[in-house]
Amino acid sequence: MSDSEEEPSSTRITPHQGKLLFAHDRISAEPPDRLQFSHTVLCQVGMPRKATPERSFERTNGNKSLLVEAGRLWNGLGWVDQPLPYGAIPRLVMVHVSTEAVQTRSRVIGIGESMRQFLLQLGLHGTGGPRGGYTALRKQLQALAACRMTLGMTDGCLVSTIDAKPIKRFDAWIANGLHDGSQQTLWPGELELSEDFFDTLLRHAVPLDYRALAALKHSALALDIYTWLAHRLQRVSDHRGVKVSWSNLMEQFGQDYGRSKDFKKAFRKALRQVCLVYPDARLHDVMGGLLLKPSHAPVRRTQLLIQTDRPE
């Protein structure tokens, strides 16, 4: 896709661009040595991308719908309101715990012995420095643990509403004075996924390339576009392609934008980044929207079979 928004005189490569180009070279040269997974509903409708005072959030795309409702956590002294999870961190956390669940076939997910270990597992060790990374990750984990997700899925004549609070149990230890004086803070040692979410995840897991996710972790919008294309492009069967209008794209991705012009600019910028790390993606920016063409999935079926058919 053309990059007409960029300044033609600028030749300096930013750190983000450097990571994207490096990931592009690796992904083009060889398949991933490990996989990550996301639930098909979360590939089609994402969580909030920015902080919001609202207590509920809903999005629908085609035959999939997501309702997220903020909740409360017990901190040892009282019930504390948690915000809706938002941004790149909860998306990457959900991919991480979904991957662990798919690969271990267990609903109980160990978070790690320390915050630093989990940050490294998620590739977030450089996000806002160690302190900023720890604090942001802890807050988003707590928001995820408290929230309730309801998944709506339509398959032919079958309409399903799945009460899939993703995190059923949240075990944490309390630390005094962790980064913020004497305030008590929680850090999880173990999460347990709800049975409904776990069951639908095993049936509807979408394989993803961890190198692409790592390169896009700076942008929740880019992560949403990548996971959507990873799910959608492999399902295009018409060689002429399938057109998705800008109005449909804005309904799916543009909740943070008041003007269509602003959304298109941000979407095209994020899409160019996604195409770098999804080199098999075949799509065109056409009059009135995007034309999606039949494409290989980011993870080929043979690679998926090799990595998921592991001995007990």
N, C-alpha and C positions, 0 to 999 in steps of 0.2 A: 504494500500500500504506500502511496506517496506520503511524504513527510513535509507537506507544504507549511505546516505550522511552525517548523523550526527556523531559526535564524540562519540564512545561508552562509553568513560570514563566520559563524561559530564552528570551530574545528576541535575544540577541547572536549574530550570524553569525560563525562561525569562518572563518579564511582558506580552509580546505578547502571549506567550504560555499559561500563566495563564488565560488571557482573553478568549482565544480560548477554553480551557478546561472548564471554567466556562460557556461559551455560549453553549458548547456541552451538558453539564449536563442539562441546562435549556431547550434547544430545544428538547432533548430526553424525558424530563419529561412531558412537556405540550405544547399545541399549542400556537402561539403568541396571545397576547391580542390586538394587532393592526397590520395592514398590511401596507406594502409599495409597490409601483408599479414602473415599468420601461417600456418604450416602447420596443416592441419586436425587432425592428431593433437595438436599443442600447444594447440589450441583446446578439445580435449575432455579432455585429461589434462595437468596442469601440472607443472612442476618443483617441488622443495621450496620452501616459503614461509619456513622458518626454518633457521638454521644447525643442522647435525646432524653428529655424529662418524661416522655411518655412511658406508660407502664405496659403497653402492648404494642406489637408490631406484626403486620401480616402482609404477605405477598403471594400472588398467584401467577403461575406461568403455565399456560396450557392445562394439562390434566394433573398438575402438581400444585399444592398450596402449603404454605408454612405459616403458622401462628406462634409467635413467641411472646410469653407473658413473664414479666419480671416477678421475682419472689423475694423471700427473706431467708437469712441464715441465723442460726443460733451461735453466738460467739462465746458462750459460757456465762454471760451476764444478762443477755436479753436478745430479742429478735431484731435484726438489723436489716433494713430495706436495702436491696441490691438493685443496681440499675440494669437495664437491658444490656446484654453483651454486645459489643460493637467493635468494628475495625478488623485489622488483619489477625490479631492475636487469637480471638476465639475461633476464627476459621482454621488457623493452623493447629490449635489445640484439638478441635473436633477431628481434623484429619489424623492427628497423632493418635488419639484414643481409638478412633475407628480402625486405624491400621493395626494397632495392637490387638483389638478385638477380633478382627478378621484373621490375623495370623495365628493367634493363640487359641481361637474359638472359646474365649472366656469373656464374661461380662465384667470381671474384676480387673482393673487396670492400675498398675503401680505407676505413680508419678515420678518417683526417683527419690534418692536419699537427700537431695539438696536442691535448692532453687537453681543453682548454677548448672547442675546436671541436666535439669529439665530444659533450661534455656538453651544449652548446647544441643540437646536432642531436637529442639524445634528450630535451631539455627537462628536464635534470637539473642545471642550473647552480645551482639553489638548494637541492639536496639536501645537508643537513648542512654548508653552507658550501663554499667552493671546495676547501679541503684535504680535508674529509671526502668531498666528491663525487668528487674525483680518486682518492683512495685506494680507496674502495668500488668505483668503476667498474673500476679497474685489477685489483683482486682478483677481481671477478666475471668479467671478460673472461678472465683467466688460468684460472679454474676452468672456464669454458665451453670454452676452447681445449683444455684437457687432458681433459675428460670424453668419454666415449663414450655415444652414445644409440642405442638399438635400438628401432625402431618396429614394432609388430605391428598388422596391418590385415587384417580379414576382409571380403570382398566376395562374398556368396553362398557358393558352394562353394570360392572361391579364398582361401586363407590365405597371407599374405605376412609374412615376417620380413625387415626391412630394416635392415642394418647401416649406420646413417646417422650415424656420427660427424660432427656438423654442421661442425666446423672441421677441415679436413684439414691446412692449413698455417698457421702462426702466426709471422709475421715480426715481430721486435721489436728495438728498440734498448735498450741498457743504459745507465741513468743512475745515477751515483753520488750518494748523498746526497739523493735525491728525497723530501722530506717526512720521512724517518726516518733522519737521520744518515748514516753511511757505508754502510748496507746497500744492496746492489745491487737495483734494481727493473727490471721489464720494462714497456715500453709498446709496444703493437702499431702497426705502420704499415699492415699489410695482412693480411687473412684470406682464406683460400681454402676455400670450402665443399666438402664431399665430394660426389662425383658422384651417389651414391645419394640423399643428402638433397636436392640441387639438383633432380634429375629428379622426385622425388615432390612437391617444393614447387611446381614449375611446373604440375603436374597437380592439386594439391590446395591451392592458396592461397586463403585466406579474406580478402576485403577488409574493412578496418576504417577507422573514422573517427579520424584522428590527434587530433582535438580531444577525443574521449572518452578516449583513452588518456592524453593529457596531464593531463586532469582527475582521472584515477584513479591516477596514478603513485605516490601515497602508499601504496597498498594492493595487495599481491600478490593477496589474495583477491578484491578488486573487479575487478582485471584479469582474473583467471581466470573470474569469473562473466560479465563482459562478452564476452570472446572466445567462451565457451561458448554464450551466448545468440545472439551474432552468427552462429554456425554453426548452431545448433539450431532457432531459432524459424522461420526461413524454410523449414525442412523439415517443419513441422507442416502437414498437409493436412486433417485432420479438423476441421470447424468447431466441433465440440463440445470440442475441445482434447485434449491428452495429459497425463495426470497423472504426475508424477515424485515418488516417495515420499521422505520425509525420510531413510529408511534408505539409499536409493540416493544421495541428495545428500550424506549424510555419508560414504559410501564414496568418492565422487568428490572431495569438497572438504574433508572433515573430519579429515584425518590429523593435524592439530595439536591436536585437542580430545579430551579424555578423556571428557567428558560430552555427551550429546546436547543437553541444555539450553543449555550454553555455545555449542555449534556453531550452534544455531538462532538464538541472539541475535546472534552475530557475522555469520552469513550474511544475516539479515534487514537488519541495518544496512548491510552492503556492497551488498545488492540494491537498497535504496532509492537509494543513490548511483548505481548502474548505471542504474536506470530514469530518472534525471534526464538522463543523457547518451545514453540510447537511448530517446527518446520514442516510437518506433514499437513498442516491445516491449509485447506483450499477454500478461499472465500474472496469475494470481491466487493468493494465499496461501489454500489451502483446507485442510479437515480432512485431516491426514495427509501433506501435501506441497504441491507447486506444480502448478497447472494451466497448461500452456503452450498458448497459442492461436496460430493462424496469424498471422504478422506479417511486415511488410516487413523486409528486411535493413537494417542500418545504412547501407549504400551501395546505392542503387538500381542495377539492371542497366544502365539507360541511362547513368548517371554512370560506371559501371565501364567500359563500352565506349568512352566518350569519352576517358577518361584513360589507358586501356591501349592504344588503337589509335593509337599515335604513329608518325610517319614516322621512318625510319632517318636 
